[in-house]
């Protein structure tokens, strides 16, 4: 059956490229699959299984979670379901297309209490071009041009997490998932005061191919977070977990 699922998905995409397919995904959530790479991998059961299990196990009732680069909301939903009752989940997604899917997924899963912020997260406050990919690689939207992908530039607001937290009175963060296609270093720098103060666990994508258009060394992320008295845990698939050292 595992070998049949990819063929069935490719056939579905070829015959009904614009149709939406409801999928039940762990932990008991509905996902509306479209013709995109994340949906393909969810259909096949191969999308970031270890990372999803980690988030599901780590987040507990009452926690505050930031999903930086929420895309269509898979991690947002997992966190929102696990953080109940009393928790708080804030999803940052600057792409209007992905945000519409995020809102739909939250609605059909009864998770409307999530806060959605239509902004990019970085090291400055202002506006910036977001390159929205026009192929099925919708998870590759970036603040830098995406090599090998058709993309349309659209102007979006950008905020530092430190400024956002000060404005909203956020004094507690327990967990941060960050996947913003190479922009992770800048987002971490823009949230340094918040992270030093609240000491959340950090699940960060560190993928050299995505970082290359930004022109920095991926090791800068590891070194930056380690300088805050964090420990990195072995990771795979381009996603790495950092936890604050016990004091």
C-alpha positions in Angstrom: 0.0 0.0 0.0 2.9 2.4 0.8 4.2 2.1 -2.8 0.7 2.5 -4.2 -0.1 5.8 -2.4 2.4 7.9 -4.4 1.0 6.6 -7.7 -2.6 7.2 -6.6 -1.6 10.8 -5.7 0.1 11.5 -9.0 -2.9 10.1 -10.9 -5.3 12.3 -8.8 -3.1 15.4 -9.5 -3.1 14.6 -13.3 -6.8 13.9 -13.7 -8.1 16.5 -11.1 -5.4 19.1 -10.7 -7.7 21.7 -9.1 -9.7 19.3 -6.9 -9.3 19.4 -3.1 -9.0 16.1 -1.2 -9.8 15.9 2.5 -7.1 14.0 4.4 -7.1 12.9 8.0 -3.6 13.5 9.4 -2.1 12.9 12.9 -3.0 14.0 15.5 -6.6 13.7 14.3 -6.7 16.8 12.1 -8.3 17.5 8.8 -6.1 18.7 5.9 -7.5 19.9 2.6 -5.0 18.6 0.1 -4.4 20.7 -3.0 -1.9 20.2 -5.9 1.2 21.1 -3.8 4.2 19.3 -2.5 3.3 19.3 1.2 -0.1 17.8 0.4 1.6 15.1 -1.8 3.9 14.1 1.1 1.1 14.1 3.6 -0.9 11.8 1.3 2.1 9.5 1.0 2.7 9.7 4.8 6.2 11.0 4.4 6.0 14.7 5.5 8.2 15.5 8.5 7.0 12.7 10.6 9.6 13.1 13.3 9.2 16.9 13.6 5.4 16.6 13.8 5.7 14.0 16.5 8.2 16.2 18.4 5.8 19.2 18.4 2.9 17.0 19.4 4.9 15.6 22.3 6.5 18.9 23.5 3.5 21.2 23.5 1.4 21.0 26.6 -1.8 22.7 27.8 -1.3 26.3 28.7 1.8 26.8 26.6 2.5 29.8 24.3 3.7 28.8 20.8 4.9 30.9 17.9 4.7 29.4 14.4 7.0 31.6 12.3 6.3 30.7 8.7 3.0 28.9 9.3 2.3 28.1 5.6 -1.1 26.3 5.4 -1.1 25.6 9.1 -0.1 22.0 9.8 2.2 22.8 12.8 -0.1 25.6 13.9 -3.0 23.1 14.2 -0.9 20.5 16.0 0.3 23.2 18.5 -3.2 24.7 18.9 -4.7 21.3 19.7 -2.0 20.3 22.2 -1.9 23.7 23.9 -5.6 23.5 25.0 -6.9 24.5 27.4 -5.4 27.8 28.3 -2.7 27.9 25.7 -1.9 30.6 23.1 -0.8 30.0 19.5 0.3 32.8 17.2 0.9 32.0 13.5 2.9 34.3 11.3 2.3 34.0 7.5 2.8 36.8 5.1 1.5 35.1 1.9 -2.2 35.8 1.3 -2.6 32.5 -0.6 -1.1 30.4 2.2 -2.9 32.4 4.8 -6.3 31.6 3.2 -5.6 27.9 3.5 -4.4 28.3 7.0 -7.6 30.1 8.0 -9.7 27.3 6.3 -7.8 24.6 8.1 -8.3 26.3 11.5 -12.0 26.7 10.8 -12.7 23.2 9.8 -10.8 21.8 12.7 -12.5 24.1 15.3 -9.3 25.9 16.1 -10.5 29.5 15.5 -8.8 30.8 18.7 -5.4 30.9 17.0 -4.0 34.4 16.3 -2.9 34.9 12.6 -0.5 37.7 11.8 -0.1 38.6 8.1 3.5 39.7 8.4 7.0 38.4 7.7 9.4 38.1 10.6 13.0 39.4 10.3 15.6 41.7 11.7 13.9 45.0 10.7 10.5 46.7 10.8 9.0 48.0 7.6 8.1 46.4 4.2 9.8 43.9 2.0 9.3 41.8 -1.1 8.0 38.3 -0.6 8.6 36.0 -3.6 5.5 33.7 -3.8 6.2 30.6 -5.7 3.8 29.8 -8.6 4.5 26.1 -8.8 3.5 23.3 -6.5 6.4 24.1 -4.2 4.3 26.5 -2.1 6.4 25.9 0.9 9.4 27.7 -0.7 8.0 31.2 -0.6 10.9 33.4 0.5 12.2 37.0 1.0 14.9 36.2 -1.5 14.4 35.0 -5.1 13.9 31.3 -5.3 16.4 29.6 -7.7 14.7 27.4 -10.2 11.2 28.4 -9.3 8.7 30.8 -10.9 7.7 33.4 -8.3 5.8 36.7 -8.1 7.1 39.4 -5.8 4.5 41.0 -3.5 5.0 43.7 -1.0 4.4 42.6 2.6 5.0 44.1 6.1 8.0 42.7 8.1 8.4 42.9 11.9 11.0 42.0 14.5 9.7 39.6 17.1 11.1 41.8 19.8 9.0 44.8 18.6 5.9 42.6 18.1 6.2 41.1 21.6 6.7 44.5 23.2 3.6 45.9 21.4 1.4 42.9 22.3 2.7 42.4 25.9 4.0 38.9 25.3 6.0 37.9 28.3 5.9 34.1 27.9 6.9 31.9 25.0 7.4 28.2 25.4 8.0 26.9 21.9 8.9 28.4 18.6 8.8 26.6 15.2 10.6 28.6 12.5 10.7 27.7 8.8 11.1 30.7 6.6 13.3 29.6 3.7 16.6 31.0 4.7 15.4 34.0 6.7 15.9 32.2 10.0 19.1 34.0 11.0 17.5 37.4 10.6 14.3 36.3 12.5 16.3 35.0 15.4 18.3 38.2 15.5 15.1 40.2 15.5 13.8 38.2 18.5 17.0 37.9 20.5 15.7 39.9 23.5 12.5 37.9 23.6 14.3 34.5 23.4 16.8 35.5 26.0 14.1 36.6 28.3 11.5 33.8 27.9 13.8 30.9 27.0 11.6 28.9 24.6 12.6 25.7 22.8 13.3 26.4 19.2 12.7 24.1 16.2 14.4 25.8 13.3 14.9 24.9 9.7 18.6 25.2 8.8 18.8 24.2 5.1 21.9 25.3 3.2 20.1 25.3 -0.2 17.5 27.7 1.2 20.1 29.8 3.0 22.4 30.2 -0.1 20.4 33.1 -1.7 20.8 35.0 1.6 24.6 34.8 1.5 25.5 33.7 5.0 26.9 30.6 6.5 24.4 28.2 8.1 26.8 27.8 11.0 25.9 31.4 12.0 22.5 30.2 13.2 24.0 27.4 15.4 26.5 29.8 16.9 24.0 32.6 17.5 21.6 30.4 19.4 24.4 28.6 21.3 25.6 32.1 22.5 22.3 32.4 24.3 23.2 29.4 26.5 21.2 26.9 24.4 22.1 23.4 23.4 21.4 22.0 19.9 20.1 18.4 19.6 20.9 16.2 16.7 18.4 16.7 13.9 17.6 15.5 10.5 15.7 16.7 7.4 17.0 20.2 7.8 15.1 20.9 11.0 17.0 21.2 14.3 15.9 21.6 17.9 17.6 23.9 20.4 16.8 23.9 24.1 17.9 26.3 26.8 20.6 24.9 29.1 19.4 24.2 32.7 20.4 26.9 35.1 
